[in-house]
Amino acid sequence: MTQEKDLLLEIGMEELPISLISDIFQEWETKFTRGFREARIDYKDLEVVGTPRRMTVYLRGVAERQNPVLKEIKGPAKKVGISETGEFLEPAHAFARSQGIDLSDLVVKETERGVYIFGVKKEEGRLVEEILPLLLPRIISSLEFPRSMLWGEGQFRFVRPLRWICALWGEKEIVFEIAGVVSSRFTRGHRFLAPQPVELKEPSQYFTSLREAKVIVCQEERRKKIEEALSREEKLIGGHWLKDESLIQEVNFLVEYPDAVTGRFDSQYLKLPHRVLTTVMKHHQKYFACVDDRGELLPFFFIVLNRPREGGEKIVKGNERVLKARLEDALFFFEEDRKKPLRDRVEALDGIIFQESLGTMKQKVERLEKLARYLGEELGFDSGRIKRAEEAAHLSKADLACEMVKEFPELQGYMGRVYALLDGEEEEVAIALEEQYYPLPGEEIYPSTVAGMILSLVDKMDNIVSSFSLGRIPSGSQDPWGLRRMAQGIVNIILHCQWYLSLSPWVEKNLHLLKEQGLGGENEGIKAEVVEFLFNRLRSRLLSSGFNYSVVNAVLNTSVDDLYEAFKKIEVLEKLRRERRSFLSEIVTGFTRANNISKEFSGNGDLREDLLQEELEIELYKNLQKVEQDFNQAVAGGNYFAAFEIFYSLLPLLNQFFDQVLVMCEEKDLRENRLNLMKKVVNLWKDVADLSQVVIEGE
């Protein structure tokens, strides 16, 4: 009976980059899972944990041996190894003896070179302790990172320089060397609180031994301890720590043994805009802000420590001095910026480059103003709303010339809104300056104003069209300008607003404005590429939301140019596929029969009534004329459910036609006339969906 043991592998290194930790841990788990599967080693559970300076995988219940494998070994040809009566001849006996297998383990298989005898040989698995010294370094070496480093004299690359490796399988030490570091049964405690090596007798001691050495290695446990410490501190001052998911995830991987203390700052800085204060605290100092019951900021902040809070008074004083200096800078920038209205800063955009070969931000703003008017008119808004959208476009990038945004780029848009309101600009215009960047990555927050929606759309589209015009098109995983995210933003806003909007003339307008300014490259084919790019983002959104691939393809593989219109068609088709499957199946079958018989025919549906001979084809044609009128009217009005119902009413006649009328008759004129009749049926759907692509499972 095999014995199962736990496996521990810890890699100690210099502090990991916060921005990569999530991807690194996912890569770590993926490579380990794949490596053990390929090595045929079973285990019960795999856990990935870590801190800023260690990555650990803990496997519970690792088998003592590999799983056995059956191998087929090619032997002699059947004609020389087996007699006509089916008995094994001497070549087969010799082959079996050479492989150490019985004749019962021989099988006959056909190959590209003929029929051969194969021996089926069971290869027992090796002991895991023999495999691990080779497997573990191979997995470590296979890890891939967005950024990696070389150090020392070797050529081994890793995300950060390795400092120690702890590897145990049960009580057995797994010894191997990688990048000059030899694995052992020793881990290390907290860098300052318990820096000495910690010996482990077996993996089960890992978590408790490190906790004694002032390291909480499990990130979930560490996060809980951080939240408990912050909650304790908030009660001491009667406030609340400002919940911030991204900050707590970041801080969680800055510490190994967390606790918290409270600092304070002069209340004079509370006159700074809310987000300026929280940005200074979060992005630059990793502090948590403190608010009252109404969500208003209080002159306190919380510091997460990498040590117990006792004796932390000097740390608090030091952090208070640092924060005061940062807030003093922010207050200076704010007061300097207020000396000049936002409108007076627009001209300064002439000195800020948009992108190489794409002119200045001032030129971009000029395009945005014209595009905002264009889009407002296309969407049918009144002159007042269009004017506000133009005003928002005019001021959209002015805050880039402000000192506050130069120092804190993450405040672009927000400071535009703050300064515009202080300057007395219309509220909708001011709000739009911030909302032009919505929806933010990972958030489903959309612009709340028409001006904000329009500005967000034209800004993103201009970025995409400008980049495409110079051949800067995302490929594979490469998207340095974030164009996919912008395209997804356009799709999401349009669907959220339920706006019908043709893309081609919009893109064409944008290209024309670039050309007027002498910017961009060759425009040939760019319009089609941009439209396809946007529809690919719609496709991606729908497929990730659970829409059936064949339904999505059926609509998007037609001549589409309006995102919301395409979405509505797909939505109706998907609803029918889910809720009225039989109904849809009959429609798809009828369409497909007409399409299959006429798809090679070059006619366009123009038929001659005088060539209609059979009563059934005459009746079908008359009914089709009525159906065509009602169908097109329903489609034009966006009532796609009604269009399906209207076509369904034609199916009994259409099915009778197929059963009783020979379309591919010998007389050419008659045959082509009937094919044109089928083309007429198919052409009903040309602007809706290619129903022949719809797959209805279970049918």
N, C-alpha and C positions, 0 to 999 in steps of 0.2 A: 504493500500500500504506500503510495507516494505521500510525502510530507510537504505541506504548504508552509511557506515562510513569508514574512513581509520584506519588502525591498525599499531601501531609502537611498536616494541620490540627491545630494545637495551640492550646488555649485556656488561658491563664494566669490565675489568680485567687487570691483569698485562700484560706487552707487549707480544704479540703473537710471537712464533718462526717463523721466515721468511720462513723457508723451508717447513712449513706445511700450510701456509696461503691459498694457492690455493685449496688444498684438504679440508681444514676446511670450506671455503666458499661454496664449492660445496656440502659438507655434510649438511651444514646449509640450503641451498636452497632445497635439496632433501627431507630432513626430514620435512621441513615446508610444502612443496607441498603435500607430502604423508599424513601428519597429518591432514591437512585441508580437503583433499579429503575424508579420512576415517571418519572425523567428519561431513561430508556432509555440509560444509560451503563454499559457493561460494564467489569468489572475482574477481576483474577485472584484477589486475596486481600485480606482486610480484617483488620487487627489493631488492637485497642483497648488502649492502655497508659496509664499515668499515675502520678502521685505525689500527695502531699497538695495541691500547688498547681498542678497542670496535668492536663488531660484531652487525650489525643492519639488521633487516628485516622490510621492509615497504610494507604493503599490501594496495592497493587502492581499494575502492569500496567493502568493506566486508559486506556481507548481514547481516540483523538484526536477522534472524532466520536460523536455520538449514533447509535443504531441508527435506520435509516429506518422510517417508519410508513406503512401503507396507509390512506388515508382514502376514505370513500364520500361523495360529494357528490350531493345530491338534484337531479334535473333535471326535465324536463317529464314529463307523464303519458304512459304508453305509447300511449294512443289517439290522441295528437296527434304523437308522435315516431316511431312505427313504423307502417308500412302493413300492410294485411291480408296481404300476401305476405311480410312479415317484413323489409322494407327500411327503413333509417333515413330519416326525412323531414327537411326543413329544420330544424325546431326541435331535433332531436337533433344535427344537424351544427353548428348555432349554439352549442348547449350545450358540445359537445366543443371547439370553437374557443375559447370563452370560458375554459375550464379548462386549455387547453393540453395536451389529451390526444387520443389517437387514438380512432377509432370502435371499435376492438377493445377499448378499456378501458371501454366502456359495458356495463352489465348491467341486467337487469330484475328488480325486487323488488316483492313485495307488501307494502303498508303498511296501517295502519288506515284511511287515507283513499283507498285504491285502489292500482292497479298503476302504478309510476313507473319511469322510467329513472334509473339512478345512474351516476355516473362514478367509477371506481376510480383514485385518484391517489396516486402514491408520493411521499411527502414526505421528502426527504433530511434526514439528521440535521445539526444545527448543530455547529459546532466546540465542543469541550468548554471551551476557554479562554474562550469567550463566555458559557457557561452557568454556570460555577463561581462567578463573582462574585455571581450572584443565588441560586444553589442553596445555597451554604454558609451564608450568613446566615439563609436560610429554615429550614434544618435546625437551626441553633443556636437560633433563636427558637422552634422547635416543641418543644424539650425541656421535659418536665414533671417537676416535683419535688414530693415531699411537703411540703417547706417551701422557699420562695424569698424573695428579698430585693429591696427597692428601694433605690437609692442615687443620689447626685447629684441632678440636676434632672429627669432623664427618667422615663419610666414603664416602662422595660424591667425585667423581673423575671428573676432568675437565682439559682441556688443560693447563689452567693457573688459579690461584686463582681469584674468582669472587670478585668484589669490589662494583658494583652497578647494578641495573636493572631498566630500564625505560620502562613502559608498559602502553600504552594508546589506547583505542578504541573510536574514536571521542574525546569528552571532558571527557569521563569516565576513571578513573584510574582503571587499572586491578591489583588487589592486590593478591599476592601470595608470598610464601617464599621458597627459595631454598638455601641450604648450608649456612643457617643463614643470608642470604641477603634478605630483604623484598623489593619487587618492589614498585615503586612510579612514580610520574610524573616528577621526577628530573633527568636530565642528568648532565654531567660534561664537563667543557671546557678544554682547553689546560692545561697540568699538571703544567706549570710554568707561562704562560702568562695570564691565566684566570682560576685558580684552583677552584673557588667557584662553588657551585651547580647552575644549570640553570633550572628554572621551565618552563614547557611547559603546555599550556592550551589545546592544541590539536596537533595531529601529523603533521599537515601542517606547524607548526612553527619550526619543528626539524632542517631542513637544514639551514635556515636563522639564527636561534638562535645560533646554533653551530658556524656558520661562524663569528658571532659577538663575540663569545667566543674563537676565534682564532683556530677553528677546521674546516678543509674541510673534511667532512666525506665521500664524494663520491670519490672513488679511480680514476675514469676517470678524474674528474675535478682536483684532486690533481696532477695527472701525467701531465696534460696540463700545470698547473702552474709551475711545475718543469722544463719542456722543455722550457717554455717561459723565465724563470729565467736564465737557462743555455745559451740560445740564446742571451739574453741581455748581459751576462758577456763576451761571446766570442767576441762580437763586440767591447768591450772596449779594447781588446788586439790584435785584428786583427787575431785571430785564429778560430778554430772550436772545439767544444766539440766532443769527440770521441763517436759516437753512439754505445750503448751497451744495447741491449734489456733486458738481464738478470739483469744487474746492475740497470737499471731504474726501473724495476719491484721490485727489492729488496729495493732500496732507497724509493720508493713510500710507502712502508709499514714500514719505519723507522721514518717517520715524519707525523705530523698532520697539520702543517701550514708551507709549504715549501717556501724557498727562496734560493738564491745561492750567493756565493762569490768566488773570485779568489785568489789562492795562487801561489807561485812560488818556484822553487828550483834551486840550482846551476847547470849551464849548463854542468859542468864536469861529471854529472851523465848520460848525454845523450850518453856516450860511452858504457853504458850497453846495452845489447840486448833489442830490442823494447818490447818484451813480458815480460821481467823481470820488466821493469818499470811499464807497465800497470798492471801486476799482483800485484805488491806491492801496487799500488794505488787502484786497484779494490778490491781484495780479502781481504786485510788487513785494508784498511782505507776507502773504499767505496767512493773514489774520481773518478771523470771523468777526463780522460787524455785530453790534448789539442794538436791538430795537425795543421800543415799549409795546404796550398792548395794542396800539393803533398802527404799529408798523413804522413809526417814526424813529429815526436814528437817535441813539443816546451817545454821549461822549465817552464810550467805553469800547474796548475790543478784546477779543480772546485769542491767546497765543497757544498753539499746540506744541508742547515740548517733547523732546526725545529723552525724557528722564522724569523722575518724580518731581512734583511741584515744590516740595520742601527745600528751602534755601534758594528759591528762585527769584528773590527780590532784585538782585543785580540784573538778571535776565530781563525782568519787567522794565526796570529803569532804562536799560540799553535799548529795548524795543520802543519805548515811549520816545526816546530821543530821535531814533531813526524815523518813526512815523511823523513826529513833529516837523522834521526837516522836509519830508515828502509833502506833507499837507501845506507847509509854508510855500513850497514851490507851486503847488496847485492853486493856492489862493492868489499868488502873484500872477500866474498865467491867466486866471479868471478875470482879475481886475484889469490886466493889460488888454485882454480881448474885448472887454466891455467899453474900451475907449473908442472903438470904431464899430459902427453897425455892420451887420452881416452883409448887407447889400454892397457896401463899399469894398468888400474883400473879393468880389467876383472877378474884378480885373486882375487881381494877383494870381488867379488861376492860370494866366498866360505864362507864368513862370514854373508851372508844375507839369511835368510830363505825364501823359496818360499811359501810353505804352510806346516802346521804341517803334518808330515809323508810323505811329498813329496820332501824332500831334500832342496838343496840350489838353489839360482839363478844361480850359476855357472853350476850346473847340468842341470838346465832348458835350459841354453844357449847352452850347448853341444847337447841337444836334438834338439833344434831349428836349429842348423847348419845342422844336418843330415836330418831333415825334410825339410829344405829349398832346399837341393840338391835333395831329393826325389821328391818334388813337381815340381821343375824346370824341372827335367827329364820327369816326367809324362806329363807335359804340352808341352814338345817338344822344350824348349828354348835352345839356343846355350850355349856353355861352358862359354863364357864371362858373360852372364847374370846370369847364375847359380852361377858363382864365386862371383859376386857382391851380390847376395842374401845371399850366405853363409857368406860373410864379414859383411853384415848388421846384420845377425843373431848373429855373434860373438860379435859385439859391441852393440847389441840391449838393454842390460840392464846395460851397464857400467856406464851410468849417474846416476844410483841409488846409486853409491858409491861416488858421488860428493856432496860437501857441499851445493851447490845451491839447488839441488833437495831435499836434506835432510831437508832444511829449507822451501822450496816451492815445495811440492810434485806434485802440479798441473803442474809444468814445466817439468815433466819427458817426455822424447821423444824430446821435443823442445830443451832442453839444450844439449841432445845427438847430435842433428843435428848441433847446433851452435858450440859445441866443436869439432866435427868431421871435419867441414869445416875449422875451425881455425888450426886443426892438419894437414890439407892437404889431408884428405881422399877424395876418389872419390865422386863427387857430388851426384850421384844416391844412393850411400851407405849412405851418410849423410842424405839425404832427407828421405830415408826409415826408419831411426831411429825415426823420428817424425811420419811418416805415418803408423807405425805399430799399432797405436792406433785408426786409422780411420776405419770406419766412427764414429765420435763422437756422443754421445747420442743426439738425436733430430736434427742431421744434416745429409745432404746427400752429404757430401764431401768425395770422395774416394781417395785412393792412386793414385798418378800420375805416379809412376814408377813401373816397373815390380818387382824390389827388394822390394818395399814397399808393393805391393799387396801380394807377396808370404809371406813376413815376417808377415804381418797382419793376413793372413790366418793360418799359422802354429802356431803362438802365441796363437790365440784364440782357435784353435783346441786342442792344448796341455793343455790349461787351462781346457777345457771341459772334455777331456779324463782323465786327471789326477784326477779331482774331481769325475767323475763318477766311476773311479777305486776304490775309497774309499767309494763309496756309498753316496757321497755328491751330490744328485740329486734334482733339484728344485721340490717342490710339492706345489700345491695350489698357494697362493700368496707369499710363502716363496722362496726367491732366493738370499740368502745372498752373494753369490759370483758373482752375475750378469751374470750367465751362459746363460740365455735366450737372454740377450742383445748381448753377444758374438756370440751365434749361429745365431742370426739375422744378425749380422755383416758379418759372413761367407756367409750366403745366399745372402745378398745384394751385396757383392763384386763379388761373382761368377756370379750372374746374370748380374751385371754391366759389367764385363769383358767378358761375354759370353764364359766362359770356360767349356768345357766338362771334368768332373773329377769324377771318381768313388770314393765314400766315404769309402766303406768297407776296401779296401787295405790300404788306408791312415790311418784310425783309427787303423787298425791292426799293421801298422808300428809304430805308436805312442805308442801303448801298449807294443810292443816288446822292444822299447827303454827304457821305464819305467822299464820293467822287467830286462833288462840288468844292470840297475843301482840299482837293488834291491829295487825299489820303487813301490808304488801303491798297490792295493789289488788283489783279485781274478779277473781274466779276463773273466771268463765264462759269456757269455751273454752281456758283456759290449759293444762290437762292435755293436750288433743289437740295443741296447738301445740308443747309441750315434747317429746312423744313423736315427733312428725313431725320436729322439729329434730334429735333424736338419730338417727333412722333416715336422715336426709339425710347425716349424717356417716358412717354405715355405708356408705351408697351411694357416697359420695365415696371412702372408703378402698378399697372393692372395685373400683371402676372404675379408680382409679389403680394398682391391683395387677394389672390385666389381665383382670379378670372381664368376660365379655360383657355388654353393656348390657341385652340382651333377657332374659337369664337373671336379672339383678339386678332388673329391673322386674317380671318374672313373679312373683317372690316378694314383693317389697316393695309391690306394688300390691294385695296381699290384706290381710286384717285381721291385721296383725302387731303384737305387743306385747312380744316377747322377742327381744332382739338376737342372742343366741347361737343360739337356735332358728332364727331367720331365716337366720343365717350358715350353719348346717349344711345347711339346705335348698338354699341357693344353691350351696354347695360341692359337694353331690351332683349337682345339676342341671348345674353347669359341668363336672364330671368326666365325666358322661355325654355332654355336648355335645362334649367333646374326644376321648374315648376310645371311645365307643359311639354314634357319630352316627346310624347307620342304625336302631339299637334305639330311640333317643330320637325319631327322626323318625317312626317308626311310631306311637309313643305320642302324640306331638303331633298327628299327623294324625287319629288316632281321636278324641282329645279334642275337637279343633277341629270335626270334623264334627258331633259330638253338641252342642257348644256353639253352633255357627252355626244349627242347625235349631231350637234350643230357647230361644235367648237372648231373643227377643221374647215368649216365652210366660210368663205370670205364675204358673204353677203352681210348687209347691215340691218336686215329686218324689213326692207321695203318689198312688199309683195303685191301681186296683181290679183284683184278680187275675181277677175274673169277666169282665173285658173283654179279657183276653189270649186272642186267637183263634188266631193262627198258631203252629205248633209252634216256629218259630225264636224268636219273641218270648217264648214261655213258657220255652224253654231259656235264653235270654239273661237273663231275670228271675231264674230259679233260680240260675244261675251268679253273677249280680251280687250276690245276697244273701250267698253264700259269700265272694265277693271283697270285698264291703263290710266284712264282719266281720274278715277277715284284714288288709285294707288299713288299716282304722282302728286295729287293734291294732299294726301295724308303725309307723304314724305316731305313735301315743301313746308308743311306746317309742323314738322318734327314729331308727328304722331305715328311713330313706328309700329306700335302695337296694332293700330288700325290697319296699317299697310300689310302686316302679316295676315290679319283676319280677311282682308280684301282678297289677297292672293289665294288664301285657303279656299275661298268660295269658288275659285276657278278649277281646283284640283279634280273634282269628279269628272268634268268634261275633258280635262287634260289627260287623265288616266284612261278614259274611254278612247280618246284619240290614239294613244299609244297602243292600246289593245286591238283596235279595229281598223286603223288606217296605216297603210304602209308608207312610211316617209321616204325610204330609199328605193323608190320605184324606178323602173327603167326609163321612163320618159323624163328627159333632162329638165324641161321647163316646169313640169309638175313637181319633180323632186326638189328643185331649187326653191320653188314657191313654198313648199312645205317646210323646207329648212329655214327659209326666211320667217315663217310663222313661228318656228321654235326659237329663232334668234330674237324675235319680238318678245317672247316670254322671258328669255334670259336677260334681255336688255332692261327689263323692268327694274332689275336689281343692281344695275351697273354702278349706281351712285349710293347703294346701301351696303351690300355685302356680297362677297363671292361665296354663296352658300355651299358650293361643292367642297369647300375646305372645312366645313363644320363636321366635327367627329362627335357622334352621339354614342357614348359607351353603352353596351348592353343591347344595342340594336343589331 
